C-alpha cells in the first residue's frame, strides 16, 4: 500500500461525507430575511421567491451558522 492509495481513499471518504450533508428549510416559516444567506461561509443558500432555498447542498460543511442565525428557526442541518 503506497502513499497515493492512502490519499485516494481519503478523497473518497470526504466525498461520501459531503453527499450525506442535508439542509432542510421550512419555507412556510421562512420570512426571507436573508440572514442565513449572508452568514453562510460556503454560499450554500440563496433567496428564491422570497424564501431561503438551498443552492448547493454539496458545499455545506455542517457548520450550522445558518441554524444559529435564523430568527424563525426554520433551518435544520443533519
PyMOL Python script that loads the backbone (N, CA, C, O; Angstrom):
from pymol import cmd

cmd.read_pdbstr("""\
ATOM      1  N   UNK A   1       0.858  -1.180   0.000  1.00  0.00           N
ATOM      2  CA  UNK A   1       0.000   0.000   0.000  1.00  0.00           C
ATOM      3  C   UNK A   1       0.898   1.236   0.000  1.00  0.00           C
ATOM      4  O   UNK A   1       1.663   1.465   0.937  1.00  0.00           O
ATOM      5  N   UNK A   2       0.793   2.005  -1.040  1.00  0.00           N
ATOM      6  CA  UNK A   2       1.634   3.181  -1.170  1.00  0.00           C
ATOM      7  C   UNK A   2       0.939   4.444  -0.683  1.00  0.00           C
ATOM      8  O   UNK A   2      -0.232   4.422  -0.304  1.00  0.00           O
ATOM      9  N   UNK A   3       1.669   5.524  -0.700  1.00  0.00           N
ATOM     10  CA  UNK A   3       1.155   6.805  -0.236  1.00  0.00           C
ATOM     11  C   UNK A   3      -0.018   7.287  -1.093  1.00  0.00           C
ATOM     12  O   UNK A   3      -0.979   7.846  -0.566  1.00  0.00           O
ATOM     13  N   UNK A   4       0.053   7.076  -2.387  1.00  0.00           N
ATOM     14  CA  UNK A   4      -1.013   7.536  -3.277  1.00  0.00           C
ATOM     15  C   UNK A   4      -2.323   6.814  -3.019  1.00  0.00           C
ATOM     16  O   UNK A   4      -3.385   7.424  -3.136  1.00  0.00           O
ATOM     17  N   UNK A   5      -2.282   5.531  -2.671  1.00  0.00           N
ATOM     18  CA  UNK A   5      -3.520   4.814  -2.384  1.00  0.00           C
ATOM     19  C   UNK A   5      -4.181   5.379  -1.122  1.00  0.00           C
ATOM     20  O   UNK A   5      -5.408   5.422  -1.034  1.00  0.00           O
ATOM     21  N   UNK A   6      -3.391   5.803  -0.165  1.00  0.00           N
ATOM     22  CA  UNK A   6      -3.939   6.427   1.047  1.00  0.00           C
ATOM     23  C   UNK A   6      -4.630   7.748   0.718  1.00  0.00           C
ATOM     24  O   UNK A   6      -5.714   8.030   1.229  1.00  0.00           O
ATOM     25  N   UNK A   7      -4.005   8.549  -0.130  1.00  0.00           N
ATOM     26  CA  UNK A   7      -4.590   9.834  -0.496  1.00  0.00           C
ATOM     27  C   UNK A   7      -5.866   9.652  -1.297  1.00  0.00           C
ATOM     28  O   UNK A   7      -6.817  10.411  -1.113  1.00  0.00           O
ATOM     29  N   UNK A   8      -5.911   8.673  -2.172  1.00  0.00           N
ATOM     30  CA  UNK A   8      -7.118   8.415  -2.946  1.00  0.00           C
ATOM     31  C   UNK A   8      -8.266   7.990  -2.049  1.00  0.00           C
ATOM     32  O   UNK A   8      -9.397   8.429  -2.254  1.00  0.00           O
ATOM     33  N   UNK A   9      -8.004   7.149  -1.066  1.00  0.00           N
ATOM     34  CA  UNK A   9      -9.041   6.687  -0.158  1.00  0.00           C
ATOM     35  C   UNK A   9      -9.563   7.850   0.680  1.00  0.00           C
ATOM     36  O   UNK A   9     -10.760   7.917   0.960  1.00  0.00           O
ATOM     37  N   UNK A  10      -8.692   8.757   1.080  1.00  0.00           N
ATOM     38  CA  UNK A  10      -9.088   9.915   1.868  1.00  0.00           C
ATOM     39  C   UNK A  10     -10.050  10.800   1.081  1.00  0.00           C
ATOM     40  O   UNK A  10     -11.010  11.316   1.653  1.00  0.00           O
ATOM     41  N   UNK A  11      -9.818  10.985  -0.201  1.00  0.00           N
ATOM     42  CA  UNK A  11     -10.700  11.808  -1.025  1.00  0.00           C
ATOM     43  C   UNK A  11     -12.066  11.170  -1.158  1.00  0.00           C
ATOM     44  O   UNK A  11     -13.068  11.886  -1.156  1.00  0.00           O
ATOM     45  N   UNK A  12     -12.150   9.871  -1.270  1.00  0.00           N
ATOM     46  CA  UNK A  12     -13.435   9.182  -1.359  1.00  0.00           C
ATOM     47  C   UNK A  12     -14.231   9.364  -0.072  1.00  0.00           C
ATOM     48  O   UNK A  12     -15.442   9.580  -0.119  1.00  0.00           O
ATOM     49  N   UNK A  13     -13.558   9.279   1.080  1.00  0.00           N
ATOM     50  CA  UNK A  13     -14.238   9.460   2.359  1.00  0.00           C
ATOM     51  C   UNK A  13     -14.831  10.859   2.467  1.00  0.00           C
ATOM     52  O   UNK A  13     -15.946  11.016   2.964  1.00  0.00           O
ATOM     53  N   UNK A  14     -14.115  11.868   2.015  1.00  0.00           N
ATOM     54  CA  UNK A  14     -14.618  13.239   2.071  1.00  0.00           C
ATOM     55  C   UNK A  14     -15.819  13.411   1.147  1.00  0.00           C
ATOM     56  O   UNK A  14     -16.773  14.099   1.507  1.00  0.00           O
ATOM     57  N   UNK A  15     -15.793  12.807  -0.024  1.00  0.00           N
ATOM     58  CA  UNK A  15     -16.909  12.906  -0.949  1.00  0.00           C
ATOM     59  C   UNK A  15     -18.153  12.263  -0.354  1.00  0.00           C
ATOM     60  O   UNK A  15     -19.255  12.787  -0.519  1.00  0.00           O
ATOM     61  N   UNK A  16     -17.997  11.149   0.329  1.00  0.00           N
ATOM     62  CA  UNK A  16     -19.128  10.478   0.958  1.00  0.00           C
ATOM     63  C   UNK A  16     -19.712  11.359   2.049  1.00  0.00           C
ATOM     64  O   UNK A  16     -20.932  11.434   2.194  1.00  0.00           O
ATOM     65  N   UNK A  17     -18.865  12.026   2.816  1.00  0.00           N
ATOM     66  CA  UNK A  17     -19.334  12.897   3.879  1.00  0.00           C
ATOM     67  C   UNK A  17     -20.145  14.060   3.323  1.00  0.00           C
ATOM     68  O   UNK A  17     -21.167  14.435   3.897  1.00  0.00           O
ATOM     69  N   UNK A  18     -19.697  14.632   2.213  1.00  0.00           N
ATOM     70  CA  UNK A  18     -20.417  15.746   1.616  1.00  0.00           C
ATOM     71  C   UNK A  18     -21.777  15.310   1.073  1.00  0.00           C
ATOM     72  O   UNK A  18     -22.741  16.070   1.150  1.00  0.00           O
ATOM     73  N   UNK A  19     -21.866  14.104   0.528  1.00  0.00           N
ATOM     74  CA  UNK A  19     -23.125  13.621  -0.020  1.00  0.00           C
ATOM     75  C   UNK A  19     -24.167  13.427   1.076  1.00  0.00           C
ATOM     76  O   UNK A  19     -25.362  13.568   0.818  1.00  0.00           O
ATOM     77  N   UNK A  20     -23.733  13.105   2.295  1.00  0.00           N
ATOM     78  CA  UNK A  20     -24.660  12.848   3.391  1.00  0.00           C
ATOM     79  C   UNK A  20     -25.162  14.125   4.045  1.00  0.00           C
ATOM     80  O   UNK A  20     -26.101  14.072   4.840  1.00  0.00           O
ATOM     81  N   UNK A  21     -24.577  15.251   3.742  1.00  0.00           N
ATOM     82  CA  UNK A  21     -24.983  16.513   4.334  1.00  0.00           C
ATOM     83  C   UNK A  21     -26.337  16.946   3.773  1.00  0.00           C
ATOM     84  O   UNK A  21     -26.526  17.005   2.558  1.00  0.00           O
ATOM     85  N   UNK A  22     -27.265  17.244   4.665  1.00  0.00           N
ATOM     86  CA  UNK A  22     -28.601  17.637   4.236  1.00  0.00           C
ATOM     87  C   UNK A  22     -29.026  18.912   4.957  1.00  0.00           C
ATOM     88  O   UNK A  22     -28.765  19.088   6.147  1.00  0.00           O
ATOM     89  N   UNK A  23     -29.678  19.785   4.225  1.00  0.00           N
ATOM     90  CA  UNK A  23     -30.221  21.018   4.773  1.00  0.00           C
ATOM     91  C   UNK A  23     -31.709  21.032   4.470  1.00  0.00           C
ATOM     92  O   UNK A  23     -32.120  20.864   3.322  1.00  0.00           O
ATOM     93  N   UNK A  24     -32.508  21.231   5.498  1.00  0.00           N
ATOM     94  CA  UNK A  24     -33.952  21.318   5.325  1.00  0.00           C
ATOM     95  C   UNK A  24     -34.412  22.709   5.736  1.00  0.00           C
ATOM     96  O   UNK A  24     -34.051  23.189   6.811  1.00  0.00           O
ATOM     97  N   UNK A  25     -35.204  23.358   4.892  1.00  0.00           N
ATOM     98  CA  UNK A  25     -35.728  24.685   5.174  1.00  0.00           C
ATOM     99  C   UNK A  25     -37.250  24.627   5.128  1.00  0.00           C
ATOM    100  O   UNK A  25     -37.835  24.246   4.114  1.00  0.00           O
ATOM    101  N   UNK A  26     -37.878  25.003   6.218  1.00  0.00           N
ATOM    102  CA  UNK A  26     -39.337  25.071   6.262  1.00  0.00           C
ATOM    103  C   UNK A  26     -39.729  26.395   5.617  1.00  0.00           C
ATOM    104  O   UNK A  26     -39.690  27.443   6.261  1.00  0.00           O
ATOM    105  N   UNK A  27     -40.103  26.341   4.353  1.00  0.00           N
ATOM    106  CA  UNK A  27     -40.392  27.561   3.604  1.00  0.00           C
ATOM    107  C   UNK A  27     -41.657  28.259   4.079  1.00  0.00           C
ATOM    108  O   UNK A  27     -41.839  29.449   3.819  1.00  0.00           O
ATOM    109  N   UNK A  28     -42.540  27.535   4.775  1.00  0.00           N
ATOM    110  CA  UNK A  28     -43.750  28.164   5.317  1.00  0.00           C
ATOM    111  C   UNK A  28     -43.409  29.159   6.430  1.00  0.00           C
ATOM    112  O   UNK A  28     -44.081  30.178   6.588  1.00  0.00           O
ATOM    113  N   UNK A  29     -42.357  28.853   7.202  1.00  0.00           N
ATOM    114  CA  UNK A  29     -41.955  29.723   8.308  1.00  0.00           C
ATOM    115  C   UNK A  29     -40.899  30.747   7.916  1.00  0.00           C
ATOM    116  O   UNK A  29     -40.666  31.699   8.659  1.00  0.00           O
ATOM    117  N   UNK A  30     -40.260  30.574   6.772  1.00  0.00           N
ATOM    118  CA  UNK A  30     -39.182  31.468   6.341  1.00  0.00           C
ATOM    119  C   UNK A  30     -39.746  32.826   5.940  1.00  0.00           C
ATOM    120  O   UNK A  30     -40.674  32.920   5.136  1.00  0.00           O
ATOM    121  N   UNK A  31     -39.168  33.871   6.513  1.00  0.00           N
ATOM    122  CA  UNK A  31     -39.596  35.222   6.194  1.00  0.00           C
ATOM    123  C   UNK A  31     -38.760  35.887   5.112  1.00  0.00           C
ATOM    124  O   UNK A  31     -39.056  37.012   4.711  1.00  0.00           O
ATOM    125  N   UNK A  32     -37.728  35.215   4.636  1.00  0.00           N
ATOM    126  CA  UNK A  32     -36.879  35.771   3.583  1.00  0.00           C
ATOM    127  C   UNK A  32     -36.001  36.916   4.044  1.00  0.00           C
ATOM    128  O   UNK A  32     -35.735  37.840   3.276  1.00  0.00           O
ATOM    129  N   UNK A  33     -35.546  36.870   5.287  1.00  0.00           N
ATOM    130  CA  UNK A  33     -34.746  37.969   5.841  1.00  0.00           C
ATOM    131  C   UNK A  33     -33.310  37.993   5.313  1.00  0.00           C
ATOM    132  O   UNK A  33     -32.612  38.990   5.497  1.00  0.00           O
ATOM    133  N   UNK A  34     -32.861  36.935   4.670  1.00  0.00           N
ATOM    134  CA  UNK A  34     -31.528  36.801   4.066  1.00  0.00           C
ATOM    135  C   UNK A  34     -30.393  36.683   5.075  1.00  0.00           C
ATOM    136  O   UNK A  34     -29.231  36.691   4.671  1.00  0.00           O
ATOM    137  N   UNK A  35     -30.677  36.575   6.359  1.00  0.00           N
ATOM    138  CA  UNK A  35     -29.603  36.460   7.352  1.00  0.00           C
ATOM    139  C   UNK A  35     -28.793  35.189   7.138  1.00  0.00           C
ATOM    140  O   UNK A  35     -27.567  35.212   7.244  1.00  0.00           O
ATOM    141  N   UNK A  36     -29.463  34.086   6.841  1.00  0.00           N
ATOM    142  CA  UNK A  36     -28.753  32.825   6.626  1.00  0.00           C
ATOM    143  C   UNK A  36     -27.893  32.881   5.367  1.00  0.00           C
ATOM    144  O   UNK A  36     -26.788  32.339   5.341  1.00  0.00           O
ATOM    145  N   UNK A  37     -28.395  33.528   4.334  1.00  0.00           N
ATOM    146  CA  UNK A  37     -27.655  33.643   3.069  1.00  0.00           C
ATOM    147  C   UNK A  37     -26.373  34.440   3.287  1.00  0.00           C
ATOM    148  O   UNK A  37     -25.313  34.072   2.781  1.00  0.00           O
ATOM    149  N   UNK A  38     -26.471  35.509   4.026  1.00  0.00           N
ATOM    150  CA  UNK A  38     -25.313  36.366   4.291  1.00  0.00           C
ATOM    151  C   UNK A  38     -24.319  35.672   5.217  1.00  0.00           C
ATOM    152  O   UNK A  38     -23.108  35.807   5.041  1.00  0.00           O
ATOM    153  N   UNK A  39     -24.826  34.926   6.209  1.00  0.00           N
ATOM    154  CA  UNK A  39     -23.964  34.313   7.215  1.00  0.00           C
ATOM    155  C   UNK A  39     -23.259  33.049   6.726  1.00  0.00           C
ATOM    156  O   UNK A  39     -22.208  32.698   7.261  1.00  0.00           O
ATOM    157  N   UNK A  40     -23.799  32.363   5.738  1.00  0.00           N
ATOM    158  CA  UNK A  40     -23.227  31.089   5.289  1.00  0.00           C
ATOM    159  C   UNK A  40     -21.830  31.308   4.696  1.00  0.00           C
ATOM    160  O   UNK A  40     -21.683  32.024   3.705  1.00  0.00           O
ATOM    161  N   UNK A  41     -20.808  30.696   5.298  1.00  0.00           N
ATOM    162  CA  UNK A  41     -19.446  30.890   4.785  1.00  0.00           C
ATOM    163  C   UNK A  41     -19.171  30.144   3.479  1.00  0.00           C
ATOM    164  O   UNK A  41     -18.153  30.393   2.832  1.00  0.00           O
ATOM    165  N   UNK A  42     -20.059  29.237   3.085  1.00  0.00           N
ATOM    166  CA  UNK A  42     -19.841  28.423   1.891  1.00  0.00           C
ATOM    167  C   UNK A  42     -20.793  28.748   0.745  1.00  0.00           C
ATOM    168  O   UNK A  42     -20.809  28.047  -0.267  1.00  0.00           O
ATOM    169  N   UNK A  43     -21.584  29.805   0.899  1.00  0.00           N
ATOM    170  CA  UNK A  43     -22.530  30.242  -0.135  1.00  0.00           C
ATOM    171  C   UNK A  43     -23.448  29.119  -0.606  1.00  0.00           C
ATOM    172  O   UNK A  43     -23.640  28.917  -1.804  1.00  0.00           O
ATOM    173  N   UNK A  44     -24.009  28.397   0.355  1.00  0.00           N
ATOM    174  CA  UNK A  44     -24.884  27.272   0.057  1.00  0.00           C
ATOM    175  C   UNK A  44     -26.330  27.725  -0.152  1.00  0.00           C
ATOM    176  O   UNK A  44     -27.070  27.097  -0.910  1.00  0.00           O
ATOM    177  N   UNK A  45     -26.735  28.799   0.508  1.00  0.00           N
ATOM    178  CA  UNK A  45     -28.125  29.233   0.479  1.00  0.00           C
ATOM    179  C   UNK A  45     -28.333  30.451  -0.414  1.00  0.00           C
ATOM    180  O   UNK A  45     -27.433  31.274  -0.587  1.00  0.00           O
ATOM    181  N   UNK A  46     -29.536  30.551  -0.979  1.00  0.00           N
ATOM    182  CA  UNK A  46     -29.929  31.709  -1.776  1.00  0.00           C
ATOM    183  C   UNK A  46     -31.367  32.077  -1.424  1.00  0.00           C
ATOM    184  O   UNK A  46     -32.087  31.282  -0.820  1.00  0.00           O
ATOM    185  N   UNK A  47     -31.777  33.274  -1.801  1.00  0.00           N
ATOM    186  CA  UNK A  47     -33.178  33.676  -1.669  1.00  0.00           C
ATOM    187  C   UNK A  47     -33.842  33.448  -3.020  1.00  0.00           C
ATOM    188  O   UNK A  47     -33.394  33.963  -4.044  1.00  0.00           O
ATOM    189  N   UNK A  48     -34.915  32.669  -3.002  1.00  0.00           N
ATOM    190  CA  UNK A  48     -35.642  32.347  -4.221  1.00  0.00           C
ATOM    191  C   UNK A  48     -37.132  32.510  -3.948  1.00  0.00           C
ATOM    192  O   UNK A  48     -37.678  31.840  -3.072  1.00  0.00           O
ATOM    193  N   UNK A  49     -37.786  33.383  -4.681  1.00  0.00           N
ATOM    194  CA  UNK A  49     -39.218  33.666  -4.492  1.00  0.00           C
ATOM    195  C   UNK A  49     -39.548  34.108  -3.070  1.00  0.00           C
ATOM    196  O   UNK A  49     -40.592  33.741  -2.530  1.00  0.00           O
ATOM    197  N   UNK A  50     -38.667  34.891  -2.467  1.00  0.00           N
ATOM    198  CA  UNK A  50     -38.921  35.464  -1.151  1.00  0.00           C
ATOM    199  C   UNK A  50     -38.638  34.556   0.025  1.00  0.00           C
ATOM    200  O   UNK A  50     -38.919  34.931   1.164  1.00  0.00           O
ATOM    201  N   UNK A  51     -38.089  33.368  -0.209  1.00  0.00           N
ATOM    202  CA  UNK A  51     -37.712  32.466   0.882  1.00  0.00           C
ATOM    203  C   UNK A  51     -36.322  31.902   0.629  1.00  0.00           C
ATOM    204  O   UNK A  51     -35.830  31.922  -0.499  1.00  0.00           O
ATOM    205  N   UNK A  52     -35.704  31.406   1.669  1.00  0.00           N
ATOM    206  CA  UNK A  52     -34.388  30.778   1.533  1.00  0.00           C
ATOM    207  C   UNK A  52     -34.531  29.427   0.870  1.00  0.00           C
ATOM    208  O   UNK A  52     -35.507  28.711   1.091  1.00  0.00           O
ATOM    209  N   UNK A  53     -33.550  29.086   0.054  1.00  0.00           N
ATOM    210  CA  UNK A  53     -33.508  27.759  -0.547  1.00  0.00           C
ATOM    211  C   UNK A  53     -32.054  27.346  -0.707  1.00  0.00           C
ATOM    212  O   UNK A  53     -31.148  28.178  -0.666  1.00  0.00           O
ATOM    213  N   UNK A  54     -31.849  26.059  -0.888  1.00  0.00           N
ATOM    214  CA  UNK A  54     -30.507  25.501  -0.994  1.00  0.00           C
ATOM    215  C   UNK A  54     -30.029  25.619  -2.436  1.00  0.00           C
ATOM    216  O   UNK A  54     -30.686  25.147  -3.364  1.00  0.00           O
ATOM    217  N   UNK A  55     -28.883  26.253  -2.605  1.00  0.00           N
ATOM    218  CA  UNK A  55     -28.285  26.414  -3.922  1.00  0.00           C
ATOM    219  C   UNK A  55     -27.353  25.255  -4.240  1.00  0.00           C
ATOM    220  O   UNK A  55     -27.356  24.747  -5.361  1.00  0.00           O
ATOM    221  N   UNK A  56     -26.553  24.831  -3.260  1.00  0.00           N
ATOM    222  CA  UNK A  56     -25.563  23.779  -3.469  1.00  0.00           C
ATOM    223  C   UNK A  56     -25.382  23.014  -2.166  1.00  0.00           C
ATOM    224  O   UNK A  56     -24.568  23.406  -1.331  1.00  0.00           O
ATOM    225  N   UNK A  57     -26.122  21.938  -1.979  1.00  0.00           N
ATOM    226  CA  UNK A  57     -26.055  21.190  -0.725  1.00  0.00           C
ATOM    227  C   UNK A  57     -24.716  20.496  -0.526  1.00  0.00           C
ATOM    228  O   UNK A  57     -24.338  20.202   0.608  1.00  0.00           O
ATOM    229  N   UNK A  58     -23.981  20.224  -1.624  1.00  0.00           N
ATOM    230  CA  UNK A  58     -22.683  19.579  -1.501  1.00  0.00           C
ATOM    231  C   UNK A  58     -21.627  20.521  -0.913  1.00  0.00           C
ATOM    232  O   UNK A  58     -20.594  20.059  -0.428  1.00  0.00           O
ATOM    233  N   UNK A  59     -21.872  21.822  -0.950  1.00  0.00           N
ATOM    234  CA  UNK A  59     -20.942  22.780  -0.374  1.00  0.00           C
ATOM    235  C   UNK A  59     -21.101  22.939   1.122  1.00  0.00           C
ATOM    236  O   UNK A  59     -20.256  23.554   1.772  1.00  0.00           O
ATOM    237  N   UNK A  60     -22.172  22.393   1.681  1.00  0.00           N
ATOM    238  CA  UNK A  60     -22.440  22.532   3.114  1.00  0.00           C
ATOM    239  C   UNK A  60     -21.439  21.731   3.933  1.00  0.00           C
ATOM    240  O   UNK A  60     -21.244  20.538   3.699  1.00  0.00           O
ATOM    241  N   UNK A  61     -20.807  22.395   4.893  1.00  0.00           N
ATOM    242  CA  UNK A  61     -19.831  21.755   5.771  1.00  0.00           C
ATOM    243  C   UNK A  61     -20.396  21.495   7.160  1.00  0.00           C
ATOM    244  O   UNK A  61     -19.652  21.158   8.081  1.00  0.00           O
ATOM    245  N   UNK A  62     -21.694  21.648   7.313  1.00  0.00           N
ATOM    246  CA  UNK A  62     -22.406  21.401   8.572  1.00  0.00           C
ATOM    247  C   UNK A  62     -21.923  22.292   9.721  1.00  0.00           C
ATOM    248  O   UNK A  62     -21.857  21.842  10.865  1.00  0.00           O
ATOM    249  N   UNK A  63     -21.593  23.522   9.432  1.00  0.00           N
ATOM    250  CA  UNK A  63     -21.158  24.435  10.492  1.00  0.00           C
ATOM    251  C   UNK A  63     -22.340  24.947  11.306  1.00  0.00           C
ATOM    252  O   UNK A  63     -22.166  25.385  12.443  1.00  0.00           O
ATOM    253  N   UNK A  64     -23.532  24.898  10.738  1.00  0.00           N
ATOM    254  CA  UNK A  64     -24.799  25.276  11.372  1.00  0.00           C
ATOM    255  C   UNK A  64     -24.885  26.758  11.739  1.00  0.00           C
ATOM    256  O   UNK A  64     -25.632  27.126  12.646  1.00  0.00           O
ATOM    257  N   UNK A  65     -24.140  27.596  11.056  1.00  0.00           N
ATOM    258  CA  UNK A  65     -24.242  29.040  11.254  1.00  0.00           C
ATOM    259  C   UNK A  65     -25.630  29.510  10.840  1.00  0.00           C
ATOM    260  O   UNK A  65     -26.213  30.380  11.486  1.00  0.00           O
ATOM    261  N   UNK A  66     -26.155  28.939   9.770  1.00  0.00           N
ATOM    262  CA  UNK A  66     -27.487  29.313   9.293  1.00  0.00           C
ATOM    263  C   UNK A  66     -28.558  28.975  10.330  1.00  0.00           C
ATOM    264  O   UNK A  66     -29.506  29.737  10.519  1.00  0.00           O
ATOM    265  N   UNK A  67     -28.406  27.841  10.994  1.00  0.00           N
ATOM    266  CA  UNK A  67     -29.364  27.438  12.026  1.00  0.00           C
ATOM    267  C   UNK A  67     -29.319  28.409  13.191  1.00  0.00           C
ATOM    268  O   UNK A  67     -30.358  28.792  13.727  1.00  0.00           O
ATOM    269  N   UNK A  68     -28.122  28.805  13.580  1.00  0.00           N
ATOM    270  CA  UNK A  68     -27.959  29.696  14.727  1.00  0.00           C
ATOM    271  C   UNK A  68     -28.491  31.097  14.455  1.00  0.00           C
ATOM    272  O   UNK A  68     -29.003  31.744  15.369  1.00  0.00           O
ATOM    273  N   UNK A  69     -28.385  31.576  13.232  1.00  0.00           N
ATOM    274  CA  UNK A  69     -28.750  32.954  12.946  1.00  0.00           C
ATOM    275  C   UNK A  69     -30.216  33.129  12.524  1.00  0.00           C
ATOM    276  O   UNK A  69     -30.729  34.248  12.530  1.00  0.00           O
ATOM    277  N   UNK A  70     -30.882  32.046  12.164  1.00  0.00           N
ATOM    278  CA  UNK A  70     -32.262  32.125  11.670  1.00  0.00           C
ATOM    279  C   UNK A  70     -33.213  32.559  12.791  1.00  0.00           C
ATOM    280  O   UNK A  70     -33.321  31.868  13.804  1.00  0.00           O
ATOM    281  N   UNK A  71     -33.900  33.689  12.624  1.00  0.00           N
ATOM    282  CA  UNK A  71     -34.813  34.169  13.666  1.00  0.00           C
ATOM    283  C   UNK A  71     -36.112  33.363  13.746  1.00  0.00           C
ATOM    284  O   UNK A  71     -36.824  33.439  14.747  1.00  0.00           O
ATOM    285  N   UNK A  72     -36.424  32.597  12.704  1.00  0.00           N
ATOM    286  CA  UNK A  72     -37.668  31.829  12.678  1.00  0.00           C
ATOM    287  C   UNK A  72     -37.471  30.342  12.947  1.00  0.00           C
ATOM    288  O   UNK A  72     -38.436  29.578  12.914  1.00  0.00           O
ATOM    289  N   UNK A  73     -36.250  29.924  13.211  1.00  0.00           N
ATOM    290  CA  UNK A  73     -35.926  28.519  13.457  1.00  0.00           C
ATOM    291  C   UNK A  73     -36.491  27.584  12.395  1.00  0.00           C
ATOM    292  O   UNK A  73     -37.071  26.546  12.710  1.00  0.00           O
ATOM    293  N   UNK A  74     -36.317  27.959  11.155  1.00  0.00           N
ATOM    294  CA  UNK A  74     -36.875  27.145  10.063  1.00  0.00           C
ATOM    295  C   UNK A  74     -35.823  26.356   9.294  1.00  0.00           C
ATOM    296  O   UNK A  74     -36.146  25.717   8.293  1.00  0.00           O
ATOM    297  N   UNK A  75     -34.554  26.390   9.748  1.00  0.00           N
ATOM    298  CA  UNK A  75     -33.492  25.676   9.056  1.00  0.00           C
ATOM    299  C   UNK A  75     -33.005  24.534   9.950  1.00  0.00           C
ATOM    300  O   UNK A  75     -32.803  24.694  11.154  1.00  0.00           O
ATOM    301  N   UNK A  76     -32.828  23.387   9.318  1.00  0.00           N
ATOM    302  CA  UNK A  76     -32.344  22.206  10.026  1.00  0.00           C
ATOM    303  C   UNK A  76     -31.227  21.594   9.203  1.00  0.00           C
ATOM    304  O   UNK A  76     -31.388  21.366   8.004  1.00  0.00           O
ATOM    305  N   UNK A  77     -30.086  21.324   9.846  1.00  0.00           N
ATOM    306  CA  UNK A  77     -28.947  20.700   9.173  1.00  0.00           C
ATOM    307  C   UNK A  77     -28.675  19.370   9.850  1.00  0.00           C
ATOM    308  O   UNK A  77     -28.436  19.314  11.057  1.00  0.00           O
ATOM    309  N   UNK A  78     -28.712  18.294   9.065  1.00  0.00           N
ATOM    310  CA  UNK A  78     -28.449  16.941   9.585  1.00  0.00           C
ATOM    311  C   UNK A  78     -27.149  16.410   9.032  1.00  0.00           C
ATOM    312  O   UNK A  78     -26.755  15.288   9.351  1.00  0.00           O
TER     313      UNK A  78
END
""", "prot")
cmd.dss("prot")
cmd.show_as("cartoon", "prot")
cmd.util.cbc("prot")
cmd.orient("prot")
